[in-house]
């Protein structure tokens, strides 16, 4: 396959929603860009990760990156469609910002400029801000925003002046980065396109300069719901919130309908390799080769190669034909954090009861007699002593590690 231009790769990976470039090919002329995240949470999610992967594509094609943590905008919060966000203390926001900054560094790996908009907002003069920025926006323009109409319309929860002003504040970020760093492009999710265009218009009016915005489509699952959220449970990039194993398993369990697009968006696998993986997957979907490549690729980006390989090994031990003895020390640690673990239990029955896999000795014995228990991959018919390191499996999806 011939080497793709940036525009071609963005199209291939499904990373085009809306943009303001006069010609598609103009994006192939590298300059400086920025992408921002508000620290409303202590960690980013896989929704943020999709945009970071788009940033990586721009970087590979020569664009110079500025990644922004919204230490100032985070104190207001990106307005929600239905209600105002819960307020957090400055200390909480600072801690969240630090966590997100660390995730930026771990995931991006390379020559990236990190900025926090609190640096230019903490001493800003309010009157000067209104005179310079506030006068450039009409109320008609701001009231036409979808989230504003939802909040002030019939049955809406109302909106505070602080949230209403969010678009101006975010627009000023772009202005400041243009003036001080020469940034000429903002990358964003499709839901932030309106706020991002505000910054573009502000630069046009105050500086007479043409800059641009490029947005990523909203990522949806097979049921057309926002990807990565189920009943309010996000998939976090912080291993303390979503374990490495659970993160890996999330990608292993995505449906066939979406796996090709997720491979393109969430991994750094080349287009040639992706096409080959997808072709093999279509011939034998039950082998789930596409999901395996996806899970390994995304986990490597977020948690590193070693953690990804260990998660793959654990998956093979739990659900395939892998041997627990092949796990390294870090793999055993990860496994013990993933499944119930007991120490120095002499028999299978004792281990099942101690771990909570069975409520009593009699229930444990019934499970064994019912051919529902295996030790290190071998079914057992009666209680037995346990080796120093063993994996007990009850049914299809219940496990106990004995160390």
C-alpha positions in Angstrom: 0.0 0.0 0.0 1.3 3.5 -0.9 2.1 5.8 1.9 -1.0 7.7 3.0 -1.2 11.5 3.3 -2.6 12.8 6.6 -6.0 13.5 5.0 -6.1 9.9 3.6 -5.2 8.3 6.9 -7.8 10.4 8.7 -10.4 9.3 6.2 -9.3 5.6 6.5 -9.4 5.6 10.3 -12.8 7.3 10.4 -11.5 10.4 12.1 -13.5 13.0 10.1 -16.7 14.6 11.4 -16.5 18.3 10.5 -13.7 20.6 9.7 -13.1 24.2 8.5 -10.3 23.8 6.0 -11.1 25.3 2.7 -9.7 22.3 0.9 -9.3 18.8 2.3 -5.6 18.7 1.2 -4.8 21.8 3.3 -4.6 19.6 6.4 -1.5 18.0 4.8 0.5 21.2 5.4 1.8 20.7 9.0 1.6 23.5 11.5 0.8 23.5 15.3 -2.4 22.1 16.8 -3.9 21.8 20.3 -6.3 19.5 22.0 -7.8 20.1 25.4 -9.4 18.1 28.3 -11.2 19.5 31.3 -10.2 17.8 34.6 -13.7 17.2 35.7 -12.6 13.6 36.6 -9.4 12.1 38.0 -8.9 10.1 34.8 -9.7 10.3 31.1 -11.9 7.6 29.5 -11.7 5.8 26.2 -13.8 8.6 24.8 -10.9 11.0 25.4 -8.5 8.3 24.1 -10.2 8.3 20.7 -9.2 12.0 20.3 -5.7 11.3 21.6 -5.3 8.7 18.9 -6.3 11.3 16.4 -3.7 13.6 17.8 -1.1 10.8 17.3 -2.1 10.6 13.6 -1.5 14.3 13.2 1.9 14.1 15.0 3.0 11.2 12.8 2.4 13.5 9.8 4.5 16.3 11.1 2.1 18.5 13.1 3.4 20.0 16.4 1.2 19.1 19.4 0.0 21.2 22.4 -2.0 19.2 24.9 -4.1 21.4 27.2 -5.5 20.5 30.7 -8.3 22.9 31.6 -7.4 23.9 35.1 -9.5 27.0 34.7 -12.3 25.8 32.5 -12.5 22.7 34.8 -13.7 25.0 37.6 -16.8 25.8 35.5 -17.2 22.5 33.7 -18.1 21.8 30.1 -21.9 22.4 30.1 -24.1 19.3 30.1 -27.3 19.0 28.1 -29.6 18.5 31.0 -28.1 20.0 34.2 -25.2 21.9 35.7 -22.1 19.9 36.7 -21.3 19.3 40.3 -18.8 21.9 41.6 -15.4 20.7 42.7 -12.8 22.3 45.0 -9.7 23.9 43.4 -7.7 21.2 45.2 -9.8 18.4 43.5 -9.4 20.1 40.1 -5.6 20.4 40.6 -5.3 16.8 41.5 -7.4 15.7 38.5 -5.4 17.9 36.3 -2.2 16.3 37.5 -3.6 12.8 36.9 -4.6 13.7 33.3 -1.3 15.4 32.6 0.4 12.1 33.7 -1.8 10.1 31.3 -1.0 12.5 28.5 2.7 11.9 29.0 2.3 8.1 29.3 0.1 7.7 26.2 1.6 10.3 23.9 5.3 9.4 24.4 7.3 12.0 22.6 7.9 15.7 22.0 4.6 17.1 23.2 4.0 20.6 24.7 1.8 20.4 27.8 -0.1 23.5 28.9 -2.7 24.3 31.6 -5.1 27.2 30.9 -5.0 28.2 34.6 -1.6 29.7 33.8 -3.2 32.5 31.7 -6.6 32.7 33.4 -5.6 33.0 37.1 -4.5 36.6 36.8 -6.8 37.8 34.0 -8.6 41.1 34.3 -12.3 40.6 34.1 -13.1 44.0 32.6 -10.4 43.6 29.9 -11.7 40.1 29.1 -15.2 41.5 28.6 -14.0 44.4 26.5 -11.8 42.2 24.3 -13.6 38.9 24.1 -17.2 39.4 25.3 -17.8 42.1 22.7 -17.0 39.7 19.9 -19.9 37.4 20.6 -23.6 38.1 19.9 -26.2 36.8 22.4 -28.1 35.4 19.4 -25.1 33.3 18.5 -24.7 32.0 22.0 -28.4 31.4 22.7 -28.5 29.2 19.5 -26.2 26.6 21.1 -28.1 23.3 21.5 -27.2 22.8 25.2 -28.4 26.3 26.0 -31.7 25.8 24.2 -32.2 22.5 26.1 -31.4 24.1 29.4 -33.6 27.3 29.1 -36.4 25.8 27.1 -39.7 24.4 28.5 -38.9 21.9 31.3 -35.2 22.8 31.2 -33.1 23.0 34.4 -31.8 26.5 33.7 -28.2 27.6 33.2 -25.9 29.7 35.2 -24.0 32.7 33.8 -20.7 30.8 34.5 -21.7 27.8 32.3 -23.2 30.2 29.7 -19.7 31.9 29.4 -17.9 28.6 28.9 -17.7 29.0 25.1 -16.0 32.4 25.5 -13.5 31.0 27.9 -12.6 28.1 25.7 -12.4 30.4 22.7 -9.9 32.5 24.6 -7.7 29.4 25.0 -7.4 29.2 21.3 -6.7 32.9 21.0 -4.0 32.7 23.7 -2.3 29.7 22.1 -2.4 31.4 18.7 -0.9 34.6 20.0 1.8 33.0 22.2 2.6 29.7 20.4 1.4 30.1 16.8 -1.2 27.3 17.1 -3.4 27.2 14.0 -5.6 24.2 14.5 -7.8 22.9 17.3 -8.7 19.2 17.4 -11.9 18.2 19.2 -14.7 15.8 19.5 -17.9 16.4 17.5 -19.7 17.5 20.6 -17.2 20.3 21.1 -17.2 21.6 17.5 -19.4 24.7 18.3 -17.2 25.8 21.2 -14.1 25.3 19.1 -15.4 27.3 16.2 -16.0 30.2 18.6 -12.2 30.3 19.2 -11.6 30.3 15.4 -14.0 33.2 14.9 -12.4 35.1 17.8 -9.0 34.9 16.2 -10.4 36.0 12.9 -12.0 39.1 14.4 -9.2 40.1 16.8 -6.1 39.0 14.8 -7.4 38.9 11.2 -6.0 35.4 10.9 -7.4 32.2 9.5 -7.1 29.2 11.7 -9.0 25.9 11.7 -10.9 23.3 13.6 -11.1 19.5 13.0 -13.5 17.3 14.8 -13.7 13.5 15.5 -17.1 11.7 15.1 -18.8 10.5 18.2 -17.8 6.9 18.7 -20.9 4.6 19.1 -21.3 1.0 20.0 -23.3 -1.6 18.1 -26.5 -0.3 19.7 -25.8 3.3 18.7 -25.0 4.3 22.3 -22.0 6.3 23.4 -19.1 3.9 23.2 -17.5 2.8 26.5 -20.3 3.7 28.8 -22.8 1.2 30.2 -25.4 2.4 32.7 -23.1 5.2 33.7 -19.9 3.1 34.0 -17.1 4.5 32.0 -14.0 2.7 30.8 -11.2 4.6 32.5 -7.6 5.0 31.4 -6.5 4.8 35.1 -5.7 1.2 36.2 -7.0 2.1 39.6 -10.4 2.8 38.2 -10.5 0.2 35.4 -8.0 -2.6 36.0 -5.6 -3.5 33.2 -7.3 -6.9 32.9 -10.8 -5.4 32.8 -9.6 -2.9 30.3 -8.2 -5.7 28.1 -11.4 -7.7 28.5 -13.6 -4.8 27.4 -11.9 -4.7 24.0 -11.9 -8.5 23.8 -15.7 -8.4 24.2 -16.6 -5.8 21.6 -19.0 -6.9 18.9 -18.0 -7.9 15.4 -20.0 -5.0 14.0 -17.7 -2.4 15.4 -14.3 -4.2 15.7 -12.9 -2.9 12.4 -13.6 0.7 13.1 -12.2 0.3 16.7 -9.0 -1.2 15.3 -8.6 1.9 13.0 -9.4 4.4 15.7 -7.9 3.0 18.9 -4.7 1.3 17.7 -1.5 2.3 16.0 -1.6 -0.8 13.8 -0.8 0.1 10.2 -3.6 0.1 7.6 -2.0 -2.8 5.8 -2.0 -4.9 9.0 -5.6 -3.9 9.9 -6.9 -4.9 6.5 -5.2 -8.3 6.8 -6.6 -8.8 10.4 -10.1 -7.9 9.3 -9.9 -10.2 6.3 -8.8 -13.1 8.5 -11.5 -12.3 11.0 -14.3 -12.3 8.3 -13.2 -15.8 7.3 -13.4 -17.1 10.9 -15.2 -14.7 13.3 -15.4 -17.3 16.1 -11.6 -17.1 16.4 -11.9 -13.5 17.4 -8.5 -12.6 15.9 -9.6 -9.0 15.4 -10.7 -8.6 19.0 -7.4 -10.1 20.2 -5.4 -7.6 18.0 -7.6 -4.8 19.2 -7.3 -5.6 22.9 -3.5 -6.0 22.7 -3.1 -2.9 20.7 -5.2 -0.5 22.8 -3.9 -1.9 26.1 -0.3 -1.4 24.9 -1.1 2.2 24.0 -2.6 3.0 27.5 -0.7 0.7 29.9 2.5 -0.3 28.0 3.6 -3.4 26.1 4.4 -5.6 29.1 1.1 -5.0 30.8 -0.7 -5.7 27.6 1.1 -9.0 27.1 0.4 -10.1 30.6 -3.3 -9.3 30.2 -3.3 -11.4 27.1 -1.5 -14.3 28.9 -4.0 -14.1 31.8 -6.9 -14.2 29.3 -5.4 -17.3 27.8 -4.9 -18.9 31.2 -8.5 -18.2 32.3 -10.4 -18.8 29.0 -8.0 -20.7 26.8 -5.4 -23.4 27.2 -2.6 -21.3 28.9 -0.7 -22.6 31.9 -0.7 -20.5 35.0 3.0 -21.5 35.6 3.9 -19.5 32.5 2.8 -16.2 34.1 5.6 -14.0 35.3 5.6 -12.3 38.7 3.8 -9.2 37.3 1.3 -11.4 35.6 0.5 -13.2 38.8 0.2 -9.9 40.7 -2.3 -8.7 38.0 -4.2 -12.0 38.2 -4.5 -11.8 42.0 -5.9 -8.3 41.6 -8.4 -9.6 39.1 -9.9 -12.7 40.7 -10.4 -13.9 44.3 -7.1 -15.0 45.7 -6.5 -17.2 48.8 -3.2 -18.1 50.4 -2.0 -21.5 51.6 -5.3 -23.4 51.6 -4.6 -27.1 51.7 -7.7 -28.4 49.8 -10.0 -27.3 47.0 -13.0 -27.2 49.3 -11.2 -24.9 51.8 -10.2 -22.6 49.0 -13.7 -22.4 47.5 -15.2 -21.5 50.8 -12.5 -19.1 51.8 -12.7 -17.2 48.5 -16.5 -17.1 48.6 -16.9 -19.2 45.5 -18.9 -21.6 47.7 -20.9 -20.7 50.8 -20.1 -23.9 52.7 -18.2 -27.1 52.5 -21.2 -29.0 51.5 -21.9 -26.6 48.6 -18.3 -26.9 47.5 -18.5 -30.7 47.5 -21.7 -30.6 45.5 -20.0 -28.4 42.9 -17.1 -30.9 42.7 -19.4 -33.9 42.5 -21.4 -32.1 39.8 -18.3 -31.9 37.6 -18.2 -28.1 37.8 -14.7 -27.7 39.3 -11.3 -27.9 37.6 -7.8 -27.3 39.0 -5.2 -26.1 36.5 -7.4 -27.1 33.6 -8.2 -30.6 34.9 -11.7 -31.6 36.1 -11.8 -33.1 39.6 -14.3 -35.6 41.0 -13.5 -35.2 44.7 -11.8 -32.9 47.1 -8.0 -32.9 46.9 -4.9 -31.2 48.1 -3.7 -28.1 46.2 -0.3 -27.5 44.8 1.7 -24.4 45.7 0.3 -22.4 42.8 -3.1 -23.3 41.4 -6.0 -21.9 39.4 -9.4 -23.3 40.4 -12.3 -22.8 37.9 -15.9 -23.1 38.9 -18.3 -23.3 36.0 -17.4 -21.1 33.0 -16.6 -17.7 34.5 -15.7 -18.1 38.3 -12.1 -18.4 39.3 -10.0 -18.7 42.4 -6.2 -18.2 42.6 -4.4 -20.2 45.3 -0.9 -19.0 46.2 
